[in-house]
Amino acid sequence: MTTDSKIKYRRSTVIAVVIANMIGTGVFTSLGYQLEGIRSGFVILLLWALGGLIALCGAMTYAELGAAFPRSGGEYNLLSRIYHPLAGFVSGWISATIGFAAPTALAAMTFAAYATSALARENTALLERVLAICLVLVLTAVHSISRRQSGGLQGLFTALKLAAIVAFCTAALLFAESRQHVPVLPAPGDGRLLLGGAFAVSLIYVSYAYTGWNAATYLSSELAHPQRDLPKILFAGTAVVAVLYVLLNYVFLEVAPMDALAGQLEVGQVAAVAAFGDAAGSYVGLALALLLVSTVSAMTLAGPRVLQVIGEDFQGLRLLAIVNRDGLPYVAIALQSTLAIAFIATSTFESVLVFAGFTLALNSFVTVLGVFVLRYRRPDLPRPYRTFGYPLTPLAYLVVMGWTLGFVLWSRPVEALVSLGLVGAGVAVYFIARGKDGGEGGALSQSTQADTVP
């Protein structure tokens, strides 16, 4: 079966993947960590608004790159063509080991934490791990069988997620038993917070919450018209999520005291109990847990496509490219889910969150930088879409993320150095895979080799 004859994902399905990839663990957990160092409603909301603006800048830059090189694989495909196959492989290695497996694990862990809190079960530590692993296993099976079933399930879960968030925000603002005043203008002392270390670390949490705005580039080959649709998908998905994130955090701060939220993982559950009381809050908390099913689903859908294209390009890893009759890379899906289960079984939540956030921000930073490299080295390359506001748009992303990465490297060296060690491991694996392929840099497709910038 040729690629053209396969069933393609609709534009709405891929927008659903982008939204579902973004709305998940970060927005339902990171506010508690942010409030430990920042006790200003204005600064917190500014964090989320700034994160959305930076994500839009990144999305518009990725739209140009993805439209110029419309092949699945995300940063693996883009960096292979912009820089060198080594850069693409390391990026794919990051995506395979951390980029999707870790967020899948975090979303499943958050789902289990919300569910057990809402149900008030005992022995929650063991129960949470079991629930998280079971969720990953079920969705692995779903996305390994049928593309039509896979896409339909993703669209349904995402629609339910958006409806539930809007309903929660509306009901909380209308019926909350008590309200907190959330200032929308800066107060004395807020300026110092904007320049402090807590703001930089909190921005990593926010950046992680917005991770997923690039998800459409992982499914480019499975769109009927990728060059036309990618910019619309990336912008629409990111803009919708940015509005919802600011609204959701405003509601959390409005209905629950900061002292009650600070340091808590299940901030949605805390806000729901504060707004509706213990009984109703438990039901809302359970509903929020169910919302995270679509996040795990989206990660399981998009991530294995990176492993698939690596398998297509490197004969030594061709097992990863095996697909079923419907063109689904079931081996790659199984491998990513196995890694996610390993994270669930062995890791703590916060360490994985900072580690994954730093690593993914570094990956996106190098990719956005690539738009300047490509404009300089290949000015005549056909570009169906050009980045809106270039060069300010990608430059804004690079400045903010570069400052944040630098500060995290200084203030949280353990997580940052482990992340850099992962990059080094990817370099080593590349040369091992290249050696198995006869020293030719892997069996990269002819189109990739032709488009790689010398």
C-alpha positions in Angstrom: 0.0 0.0 0.0 1.4 3.3 -1.0 1.4 6.4 1.3 -1.1 8.2 -1.0 -3.6 5.3 -0.8 -3.7 5.2 3.0 -6.4 6.9 4.9 -5.3 10.4 5.9 -6.0 12.1 9.1 -8.4 15.1 8.8 -7.2 18.6 9.7 -9.6 18.6 12.7 -8.1 15.4 14.0 -4.6 16.9 13.9 -5.8 20.1 15.6 -7.3 17.8 18.2 -3.9 16.1 18.6 -2.2 19.5 19.1 -4.7 20.6 21.7 -4.7 17.3 23.5 -0.9 17.2 23.5 -0.8 20.6 25.2 -3.7 20.5 27.6 -2.7 17.9 30.2 -0.2 17.5 33.0 1.3 20.9 33.1 -1.8 23.1 33.5 -3.3 20.8 36.0 -0.2 20.5 38.2 2.4 23.2 37.8 0.5 26.1 39.5 1.2 24.5 42.9 4.9 24.6 42.2 4.8 28.2 40.9 3.0 29.5 44.0 5.8 28.2 46.3 8.0 31.0 44.9 5.5 33.5 43.5 2.6 34.8 45.5 1.2 37.3 42.9 -1.8 36.6 40.8 -0.7 39.2 38.3 2.7 37.5 37.8 1.2 34.0 37.6 -1.2 35.1 34.9 1.5 36.9 33.1 3.6 33.7 33.2 0.8 31.8 31.4 0.1 34.6 28.9 3.8 35.0 28.1 4.1 31.2 27.7 1.2 31.3 25.2 2.8 34.1 23.2 6.2 32.4 23.1 4.4 29.1 22.0 2.7 31.0 19.2 6.0 32.4 18.1 7.5 28.9 18.0 4.4 27.5 16.2 4.6 30.1 13.5 8.3 29.3 13.0 7.7 25.6 12.9 4.9 26.2 10.3 7.5 27.6 7.9 9.9 24.7 8.4 7.2 22.0 8.4 5.6 23.4 5.2 9.0 23.5 3.5 9.8 19.9 4.6 6.4 18.1 4.9 7.3 14.7 6.3 6.4 13.1 9.6 8.9 13.0 12.3 8.9 16.5 13.8 12.3 17.8 14.8 14.0 14.6 13.6 12.9 15.4 10.0 13.5 19.2 10.3 17.0 19.1 11.9 18.2 16.4 9.5 17.5 18.7 6.6 18.5 22.0 8.2 21.8 21.0 9.8 22.9 17.3 9.4 21.5 13.8 9.9 23.3 13.7 13.2 21.4 16.7 14.6 18.1 15.1 13.4 19.0 11.7 15.0 19.8 13.3 18.3 16.6 15.2 18.3 14.7 12.0 17.4 16.5 10.2 20.2 15.4 12.9 22.6 11.8 12.7 21.3 11.8 8.9 21.6 13.3 8.7 25.1 12.0 11.9 26.8 9.9 14.0 24.4 6.9 11.7 24.4 7.6 8.8 26.8 8.1 11.1 29.8 5.0 13.3 29.1 3.0 10.2 28.5 4.1 8.9 31.9 3.4 12.3 33.6 0.0 12.6 32.1 -0.9 9.0 33.2 0.5 9.7 36.7 -1.6 12.8 37.0 -4.7 11.0 35.7 -4.2 8.4 38.5 -3.5 11.0 41.2 -6.7 12.9 40.3 -8.7 9.7 40.1 -7.5 8.3 43.4 -7.9 11.7 45.2 -11.5 12.0 43.9 -12.3 8.5 45.0 -10.5 8.8 48.4 -9.0 5.4 48.2 -6.4 4.0 50.6 -3.0 2.8 49.5 -3.0 5.4 46.8 0.7 5.2 45.9 0.4 1.6 44.6 -3.1 2.2 43.2 -1.9 5.3 41.3 0.9 3.4 39.6 -1.4 0.5 38.6 -4.0 2.9 37.2 -1.4 4.9 35.2 0.1 1.7 33.7 -3.3 0.3 32.8 -4.2 3.6 31.0 -1.0 3.4 28.9 -1.6 -0.2 28.0 -5.3 0.3 26.9 -4.4 3.3 24.7 -1.4 1.5 23.3 -3.8 -1.2 22.1 -6.3 1.3 20.7 -3.7 3.2 18.6 -2.1 0.0 17.3 -5.2 -1.4 15.6 -7.0 1.0 13.3 -6.3 4.5 12.0 -10.0 5.4 11.8 -10.7 4.2 15.3 -7.5 6.0 16.5 -8.5 9.3 14.9 -12.1 9.1 16.0 -11.2 8.4 19.6 -8.8 11.3 19.7 -11.3 13.8 18.3 -14.0 12.6 20.8 -11.7 12.9 23.9 -10.4 16.3 22.9 -14.0 17.7 22.3 -15.0 16.4 25.7 -11.9 17.9 27.3 -12.6 21.4 25.9 -16.3 21.2 26.9 -15.4 20.1 30.4 -12.8 22.9 30.9 -15.2 25.6 29.7 -18.0 24.1 31.9 -15.8 23.9 34.9 -14.6 27.5 34.6 -18.1 28.8 34.1 -19.6 26.9 37.0 -16.7 27.8 39.3 -17.0 31.5 38.6 -20.8 31.4 39.0 -21.3 29.1 42.0 -18.0 29.2 44.0 -18.7 29.4 47.7 -16.0 32.0 48.3 -13.9 34.1 45.9 -10.4 35.4 46.1 -9.3 38.7 44.5 -6.9 38.1 41.6 -5.3 41.4 40.6 -4.9 41.9 36.8 -2.6 44.9 37.3 0.9 44.8 38.8 1.4 45.4 42.5 4.4 46.8 44.4 7.2 44.2 44.4 6.0 42.4 41.3 8.9 43.8 39.3 11.4 42.0 41.5 9.5 38.7 40.9 9.8 39.1 37.2 13.6 39.2 37.4 13.9 36.5 40.0 14.9 32.9 39.8 11.4 31.6 40.7 10.0 33.3 37.6 12.6 31.5 35.4 12.0 28.1 36.9 8.2 28.7 36.7 8.6 29.5 33.1 10.1 26.1 32.5 6.9 24.6 34.1 4.8 26.8 31.8 6.9 25.9 28.8 6.4 22.3 29.6 2.6 22.9 29.9 2.6 24.4 26.3 4.7 21.5 25.0 2.8 19.9 22.2 2.2 23.0 20.0 4.6 21.3 17.5 2.7 18.0 17.5 1.3 18.5 14.0 4.8 18.2 12.5 5.0 14.7 13.7 2.0 13.7 11.5 2.8 15.8 8.4 2.9 12.9 6.0 -0.5 11.7 7.3 -2.2 14.9 6.3 -3.8 15.2 2.8 -2.4 18.7 2.3 0.4 19.3 4.8 1.9 22.4 3.2 -1.5 24.2 3.1 -2.8 22.9 6.5 0.2 22.9 8.8 0.3 26.7 9.5 -3.5 26.7 10.2 -3.3 23.7 12.5 -0.4 25.0 14.5 -1.8 28.5 14.9 -5.4 27.3 15.7 -4.4 24.7 18.2 -1.9 26.9 20.1 -4.2 30.0 20.2 -7.1 28.0 21.6 -4.9 26.4 24.3 -3.3 29.8 25.3 -6.7 31.3 26.0 -7.9 28.3 28.0 -4.7 28.2 30.0 -5.0 31.8 31.2 -8.7 31.3 31.9 -8.1 28.1 33.8 -5.4 29.5 36.0 -7.4 32.6 36.7 -10.3 30.4 37.9 -8.0 28.3 40.1 -6.7 31.5 41.8 -10.1 33.0 42.0 -11.9 30.2 43.8 -9.1 28.7 46.0 -6.7 30.4 48.4 -3.0 30.5 47.3 -2.0 28.8 50.6 -4.3 25.8 49.7 -2.9 25.5 46.2 0.8 26.0 47.0 2.9 22.8 46.7 -0.1 20.7 45.7 0.0 18.4 42.7 -3.8 18.1 42.1 -4.5 21.9 41.9 -7.7 21.2 39.9 -9.0 19.0 42.6 -8.1 21.6 45.3 -9.9 24.3 43.3 -12.9 22.1 42.7 -13.3 21.3 46.4 -12.9 25.0 47.3 -15.5 26.0 44.7 -18.2 23.3 45.1 -17.5 21.6 48.4 -16.1 18.1 49.2 -18.8 16.0 47.5 -19.2 17.9 44.3 -15.5 18.7 44.2 -14.7 14.9 44.2 -16.9 14.4 41.1 -15.3 17.4 39.3 -11.8 16.0 40.2 -12.8 12.7 38.7 -13.9 14.5 35.5 -10.6 16.3 35.4 -8.9 12.9 35.6 -10.8 11.7 32.7 -9.7 14.7 30.7 -6.1 13.5 30.9 -7.0 10.4 29.0 -6.9 12.4 25.7 -3.4 13.7 26.6 -2.1 10.2 27.0 -3.9 9.2 23.9 -2.4 12.1 21.8 1.1 11.3 23.0 0.6 7.7 22.1 -0.6 8.7 18.7 2.0 11.3 17.7 5.2 10.2 19.4 5.9 6.8 17.7 6.0 8.5 14.3 9.5 9.8 15.2 10.6 6.3 15.9 9.0 5.1 12.7 10.9 7.6 10.4 14.2 6.8 12.2 13.5 3.2 11.4 12.9 4.1 7.8 16.2 6.0 7.5 18.5 3.7 9.4 18.5 0.1 8.3 20.0 -1.0 11.6 16.8 0.3 13.3 14.4 -0.8 10.6 12.3 -2.8 13.1 10.9 0.5 14.3 9.4 1.2 10.9 7.2 -1.9 10.8 3.6 -1.1 10.2 0.3 -3.0 10.2 -2.2 -3.2 7.3 -3.5 0.3 8.3 -0.1 1.8 8.2 0.2 2.1 12.0 3.7 1.7 13.5 2.8 -0.8 16.2 6.3 -1.7 17.1 7.2 2.0 17.7 4.0 2.5 19.7 4.9 -0.5 21.9 8.4 0.8 22.5 7.3 4.3 23.5 4.7 2.9 25.8 7.2 0.5 27.4 9.5 3.5 28.1 6.5 5.4 29.6 5.7 2.5 31.9 9.3 2.4 33.0 9.0 6.1 34.0 5.8 5.5 35.9 7.4 2.6 37.8 10.7 4.3 38.8 10.5 8.1 38.7 9.2 11.0 40.9 6.9 13.5 39.3 8.8 16.8 39.9 12.2 15.5 38.8 10.8 14.2 35.5 8.9 17.4 35.0 12.0 19.7 35.2 14.2 17.2 33.3 11.6 16.8 30.5 10.8 20.5 30.4 14.5 21.5 30.0 15.2 18.8 27.4 12.2 19.6 25.2 12.9 23.4 25.4 16.5 22.8 24.3 15.2 20.7 21.4 12.7 23.4 20.3 15.3 26.1 20.7 17.7 24.5 18.2 14.8 23.9 15.8 13.6 27.5 15.9 17.1 28.7 15.4 17.1 26.6 12.2 14.8 29.1 10.4 17.6 31.7 10.4 20.1 29.0 9.2 17.8 27.9 6.4 16.9 31.5 5.3 20.7 32.2 5.0 21.9 29.0 3.4 18.9 28.2 1.2 17.2 31.5 0.3 15.7 29.9 -2.9 14.1 27.0 -1.1 10.3 26.9 -1.9 8.4 28.1 1.2 4.6 27.7 1.0 4.4 29.6 4.2 6.7 32.2 5.7 6.9 32.9 9.4 4.6 35.8 10.4 6.6 38.7 11.8 10.0 37.3 10.8 12.6 37.9 12.2 11.0 39.2 15.4 8.8 36.1 15.9 11.5 33.5 16.1 13.9 35.9 17.8 11.4 36.5 20.7 11.2 32.8 21.2 15.0 32.3 21.2 15.6 35.2 23.6 13.0 34.1 26.2 13.8 30.4 26.0 17.6 31.0 25.9 17.3 33.0 29.1 15.2 30.4 30.8 17.5 27.5 29.7 20.5 29.3 31.0 19.0 30.0 34.3 17.8 26.5 34.8 21.3 25.2 33.9 22.7 27.5 36.7 20.0 26.9 39.3 19.0 23.2 38.7 22.3 21.7 37.4 21.5 18.1 38.1 18.5 18.0 35.8 20.2 20.1 33.2 23.4 18.1 33.1 21.4 14.8 32.9 19.6 16.3 30.0 22.9 17.2 28.3 24.1 13.7 29.0 21.1 12.3 27.2 22.1 14.4 24.2 25.6 12.9 24.3 24.2 9.4 24.5 22.2 10.1 21.4 25.4 11.1 19.5 26.9 7.8 20.5 23.9 5.8 19.4 23.9 7.6 16.0 27.5 6.5 15.3 26.6 3.0 16.3 23.6 2.9 14.0 25.6 4.5 11.2 28.3 1.9 11.6 25.7 -0.9 11.2 24.5 0.7 8.1 27.9 0.7 6.4 29.2 4.0 7.6 27.0 6.0 5.2 25.2 7.9 7.9 22.3 5.6 7.9 19.9 4.7 5.1 18.4 8.2 5.0 15.9 8.7 2.3 17.2 10.3 -0.9 14.9 13.3 -0.3 16.4 13.9 3.1 19.9 13.6 1.9 19.2 15.9 -1.0 17.6 18.5 1.2 20.2 18.5 4.0 22.1 21.7 4.1 25.8 21.1 3.4 
